Amino acid sequence: MMKFPAFCFMLLICLLLLPTTVLGAEAPNTIKLFMNEKRLVSNEVQPRIISGNTIVPVRIIVEEIGAKVTWDEAARKVTIVKDDANIQLVIDSKTALIKGKKEDMEVAPIIDKGNTMLPLRFIGEQLGIEFTWDASTSSVHMYQKDDNDSKPVTGPVDVVDDKPPVTPPTTTPSKPGDGTGTGTGTGNGSGTGSGTGTGTGTGTGTIKPDPSIHLLTSIVLTDKDITVNAKDGTLVPTTMKLANPNRIVFDFPNTTLDEPLQKLLVKNAGEMASNHPLVEKVRFSNFKDNPATVRIILDLKSSADVKVQPSKLPNQWKATIGEHQLTVVIDAGHGDNDPGALSITGRHEKDFTLSTAKKVEQLLLQDKRLNVLMTRSDDTFIPLDDRVSFANNIQSDLFLSIHGNSAKATVSGTETYYNRPESAAFANVIHKNAVAATGFPDRKVREADFRVITKTTMPAVLLEVGYLSNKNDETAMYKDAFQDKLASALVAAIKEYLNLK
């Protein structure tokens, strides 16, 4: 199959959302992009304006939203398919086919430095992506549309990272006739409205609180930690670490702000001062109404880590905010029902990768400056996207995936793969040390599109230590002495890259 141009479907901003005057105030390459709160980084051609329309490279977002893209070299045609959407665009043509019907675009797709550039407004309308614009940080936040979500925002809004204001669903009206207010009507519920009939009179009835929604009553940030209290219920937030600018985001599901906190909101955005040395300020809002969600954001002065602390109160959540510790994720390839390559003597790749990864982990743990995490520590199958999300969500500093290769019996050697330019230096230092430790032929540092090195947001490398299909490589790779030597070399490489003396 002929290779199609690199697609980078970075649905960032469109004229539906940003007036030309706003775009003119900021160069396009200064705008930050987020999809479902994950920072998207483009290493390819930057978005730009043509004839008043934003055009964007395609690749990053297509994978994020699960769309499928194909390229017809002969016809110079791009086809994007997601659910019932089918979009066909031809390079340099303003006519598109949407589910087989012709539609005109204001600008045509182009190819720039090998990258296909598409008109954002047109594509976004077809795929149901929702956008919000945070003018204070020059950020575009994109969300996959949910059937229960509200309609897309059509212009810049004041948001707290990064959703439009919502009405907190704290209460629900009572049924007709069961009110206690005053009014007139007919039936048993008439008069003062205190009857039990089905009267149709007008009046003011009681408002019943939704028992599934918990009132968040206080947010307290000290010079060490943050404490959040609710009137009742258990608080278990999801946590995200975001960079450029550095933030820590806490989303508390099934909660809404109580009245005193509501009064602090201006256009659904509240702020609190901070005396924590790493925190610039605290922001909070009623982030969603379906499900009801309170969002709390710590705007950081520098990168920081969160460590949840135990609390004796179920309706209290507490976490320490401390200086960032360098974090390395070690990924043992394959696992469980995904055994990987079968070696020449019938052994599985998953066993070699796990054994070697655990040796690397144990050596790294000896350095207290490092936080070391494994994607798997036993014979468990972890989907590739889960491995990626794990590393991204904790904002790891490095990601190393360990594998064994397979090919013809005559092929031997060590290969190191990377995908994004920011991973190249890490790949080179890993490869240099790995080749010296294995003694296998040097099969060079190479570029590839393995998912764990394309979707991760930190420098990420996939190491193919040797060929399990080669007798000499395989014999060495399952020996403890070989794995120990390799593990020491990989640890040395990681410390060299992180400049840890």
N, C-alpha and C positions, 0 to 999 in steps of 0.2 A: 504494500500500500504506500502510495506517495505521501510523504510527510506534508501536512498543511501548516500554514503560518501559525506562529504561537498565538494562542487566544488568551485574552486577558479581560474578562467581562467585568470590568471594574465600574459597576453602576454607581457613580458617585453623585454628580449633581446634574440637574437638567433645568431647562428654562421653565419647566412646570414649577420648580422649587425656587430657583434663584434668578432674580431679575438680572438683566445684563449689567446694570449699574453696580450690583453687588459683586458680580464676577469681575468687573473691571477694577474693583478696588483691591483685589488680591490676584496675584499671578496664579494660574491653575495649578502649578506644581507645588504650591504651598498648602493646598487644601488636604486635610487629613480625611481618610476614608475608613468607615467602620461598617461591618455587616454583622447584625445581631450582636453588637458590642465587641466584636473582634476586629482589631486593627488590621487593615489590609495594606500591604506594602508593595508598591509596583517597582520592579527593577527594569522595566521596559520603557517604551515611549510614554511620555506624560500626556494626560488629557489636554485638549485645547479647544478653542472656540473657532468654528468655521461658519460664517454667515449667520452669526447669532445662535448657533447650536453647539452644544457640547458634544464632542466625539471622544470616545474612550477606547483604550485597548481592552481586549476581551478576557484574558485567561483566568484571573484569580476568582472572579465571582461565579463564573459558570460552574466550577466545581463546588463552590460554597452552597449554591441553591439547588444542586443536583440536576442541572440542565445538561443535555447532550449536544455537542457541537460537532458537525462534520464539515469537511472542506473538499470541494470538487475543483481540483486544479484546472482541469480542462475548461470548465464553465466559469471559473473564478467565482464560485458560489459558496456562501456560508449558510448552513442550515442549523437552526437552534430549535431543539425540541424539549419541552418540559410539560408534563401532564398532557392537557389537551391543546397546548400552544404549539404551533408549528410555524416558524418564521424563516423565510428564505430571502437572502439578500445577495445581490451581485455587486462585486467591486465596481465602483465608479458609475453605478446606476441608481437613480432615485426611485425606482419602482421596486417594491417588495411584494412578496406573496405571503399573505397571512391566511393560513388554512385554505390555501388554494385560490384566494381572492387577491386581486391586485390592489395595492394601496401606495400612494405617493408619499415620499419623504421630502423634507426640506433640504437635506444634504445627503450625499451618497456615501456609502462605506468606502474607505480607502485602505491602502497598504502603505505603512510607513516603517522603514527599516525592518521589514519582515514581520511586522505586527499588523494584524487586522484591526482597524479602527472603525467603530460603529457609533451611530447617533444614539446618545443615551436616552433622550426623551422618548423616541419612538420605541426602542427596545423595552424600556422600563414600563411603558403603558401596556405592552403585550404580556409581560411576565408578572405583573401585579406586585412589583416591588414598592414598598412604602419608604418615603424619605423624610428626614427632618434635617434642618440646617441649624447648627449652633454657631452663631456669628461670633461669639466671644472667643472661640477656639478655632474658627475657620474649619469646622468639621462637618462632614456629611455623614449622617447615620442612616443606614439602610436596614430595612426589616422585611423578611419574607412575610407576605400577607397571609393572615389566618382568617378563616371564615368568621371567627368571632370578633375580629379586630374592627376598629373603627375605620372610616374611610381615610384614604391617604391625605396627608397634609399637603396643601398646595402652595405654600409660601413659607418664608422664614418665620420661625416662632421662637419665643423665649422658653427654653426648656432646661431641665436639670438632667444633663447627659442623657437625654438625647431623645426624649419623647415629648409630644405636646401635652398641655395640661389635661387632666382628666377630672371628672367629678367623683369624689370618693363615695363608694357604695356602702355607706355606713348604715343606712336605714332603708326600710321598705314601707310603703303606705299600707294602712290597714284596709280590710275589705269593707264595702259599703254596709252601713248599719251597725258596725261594732265600735264606732267612735264614741268619745266622751265629750266632744266639743259641742258648741252651740250651732244651731242652724234650723232650717225648716225642711219638711219633706213629707212623704206619705208612707203609710204602712206602720208596722210596729216600731220602726226605727226613727219615727218623726219626733218632733219636739226638741228635746235637748240632745238628741243623738245618742242617748245612752241605752236605747233598746237593743234587741237582738235580731230584729227583722231585717229585711232587705230593702229598707227605705232608699229613696232616690234623692233625698234632700241634700242641699249643699251645706257644708259646715266644715269644721276642722276636727278631724279624728286623730287618734293616737298614732304615733309612728313607732313601729316595732323594730328594734335593732336586729340586724342579720347575725345570728349566733355563730356563723362560720367565719365572720370577719372580726379580727381582734384589733382593739385600739392600741396603737403604739403611743405611749405616754411620755417618754423622755429619751433624749439622746445626750449622753455625757461623755465628753472627751477630756481626759486628764493629760498630764505630761508623759504618761506611760501607756494608757489603754483607752478603749472605747467601750461604753456600756449602754445597752439599749434595753428599755423596759416596756412591757405591755401590760394592759389591765388584766388580761388573762391569756390563756393559750400558750403554746410552746413556740419559741422563736428559733428557727433554723434557716438562716439566710443562705443564698448562693453568693459566692465571692468571685470577683474578677479583678485581675490586675491589668491595668492599661498603661501604655507608655505614650510619650510624645503628645500631650504632657502626661507625667506620671500621676496615676490615680488608683485608688482602691475603691471598688464599687461593691456595695452590699444590697442585695435585693431580698426583702422580707415578704414571702408570699402570704396571702390571706390576711393582710394587715392594712390599716389605714391610719392616718394621723388623727390624734384626738383634737378636741377643739382648741386648747391653748397652742398646740403646734400649728394647727390650721391657720390661726390668726397671724402667724409669722410668715406665711407664704405671700409672695408677690408674684402674680402670674404663675402660680403653682411652684415657685422656687423659693426655698428658705435657705438661709445661711447662718452659720454660727462661727464665732471667732475660735481660734485655736491657740493653746499654749504648749502644744506638743512640738518638740524640736524638729520633727520630720513632716509635720502637717501644716500646710498653709491656711486651710480653712475647711469647714464641713458644710456640705450642701445636702438638702433633703427635699423630697417631694412625694406626692401620691403619683407614682410612676405609671401604674396601669389600673384599669378598673375591671378587667376581665382576663385573668383573675386579679382581685385587688392586691396591689403590691406597693409597698413603700420602698423607695430607693434612697440610700444614704451614700454619699460620695466623699471620700477624703482626698482633697487636692494636695498632692505631696510636694515638698520642696526638693526631694530626691527619692530615688527608688527605696521602697520599704517592704517589709514582710509582715504578714499577719499570722498570729498564733492564737487560736481559740482557747479560752480558759474555762475550766469547769465552773458551774454556778449551781448553788443549792436551790435556786428559784427557777421553776420551769418557764416562767414568763420573763426571764432575764437572759440576755446574751451578752457575753463579754469577750473581748479579744485584745491581746497586747500588740501594739504597733512598734516594731523594732527595725533596726538597720538591716538593709538587704544582705542576705548571705548568698554567696555564689552557689548556684544550684546546677547540678549536672544530672541529666536523665540518661540512664543506660538501658538500651532496648535490646533484649534477647530475642532475635528473630524467631517467628513461628511459634508453635506451642499447641499442645493437646491434639485436636483433630486436624491441625495444619502442621504436619511433621516437617515440611520443607523438603530439601533434596534427600535422596536416599544414597548413602555412601556405597562405595564399591564393595564393601563387606556387609552391607545390609543395615548399617546404623543410620540414625536419623539426624538431620541437621539441627532440629530443635534441641537435641540433647547437648550437642557441641556448643551451641550459642548460649544456652542457659548456664552451663558450667563455666564458660569463659566470662560471661557477663557478671556472674556472682563473684568471681575472683577479682575482677576490676572493681566491683562495688566495695569489697572488703578492704582493698588497698586504699581506695579513695576515702573511705570512712576514717582512716587513720589520721587524716588531715582535718582538724576541727574547723578550718576555715570554709569547708565545703559541706553543702547539703546534697546528699546523694540519694537519688530515687530510681527505682526500677519499674519499668512498665509491667514486667511480670517477674515473680520470684519463684515460681513453680511451674509445673506443666499445665499451664492455663492458656486458653486461646483468647487473645485480646485483638479485636478488630483493629485494622490499621487506623481508622478515623478516631478510635478511642485512644490509641497511643498518641496520636497527634494532639487531640484535645487535652489529654493529660498534661503533656509538656507545655502547651500553649497557655492553659488555664493557670498554671503555677508560675508562668513567665520564667521558665527555665533559661539559664544562660547558655547551655550547650546541650546537644542531643547527639548521642552516638548509638547507632544501630549495628549490631554484630551479626554477621551471616557467614555461611559457607556456600561455595559455588558448585556448579555442576555443568559438565560439557562432555566433549570427547575425552577418552582416557588419556590422551597425549597432552591435554592442556593442563598447565600448572601455573600457579602464581597468585600474587596478592593484588587486588584492585581496590581503589577507594573512590566512592561516588559522592558527588555533591550536585546541587541544582541551582541554588541562588548565589549570586556573586559574593554576598557577605559570608557564605560558607566556604569559599575557596581557600582562604588562609588556614582555616581549621582542618580542611581536608588534606592540605599539603603536609601539615605537621603530623597528623595521624598517620598518613601514608609513609612518611619518612621513617617514623619509629616502628611501624608495623613491619615494613619490609626488612628492616635490620633485625627484628626479633624472629621473624619466621624463617628467613633465609631462602624463601621461595623467590622465583623469578619476579621481577618488577613489571607488573602489567599496567602501571601508571595510574594517575589520578584522572578520573573521567566524569563527564557530566551525564546525568540521567534524570528521569522523571519519576523515580520511586516515590510513592505517596508520602512516606514518612520524612522525606527530605524536601519535598515541594510544599507541603501544607504546614509544616512547622514554621514558627516565626523567629526562631533563634538560629544561630549557626548550627547546621545539622549535617551529619555525615553518615553514610552507610558503608561499612567496611566488609568486603568479601575477603576473608582471611586467606582462603585457599580453596582448592578444588577437591571436593569429596569424591569425585569421579576419577581422580588421579591417585594411583597407589601410593606414591611417595608423600603427597600432600596429606592424604587421609590418614596414613599411618602415624604421622606426626601430630595431627590435629586432635586426636583423641587421647594423647598422652598428657598427664598432669604437668610434667616438667615443661612441655611446650606451652601449654595454656598459662602456666605461671609466668613464664618469660614474656609471653605476649601481653598478659595483663599488666605486668610491670612497665612494659614499653608504652602501652596505651595510657596508663596513668601518668607517665612522664610526659607524654604528648599533651594531655589535657592540662597539666600544670604549666607546661611551656607556653601553651596558647593563652592561658589565663594569667601568665606572668606571675606565677606563685613560686617564689624562691624556696 
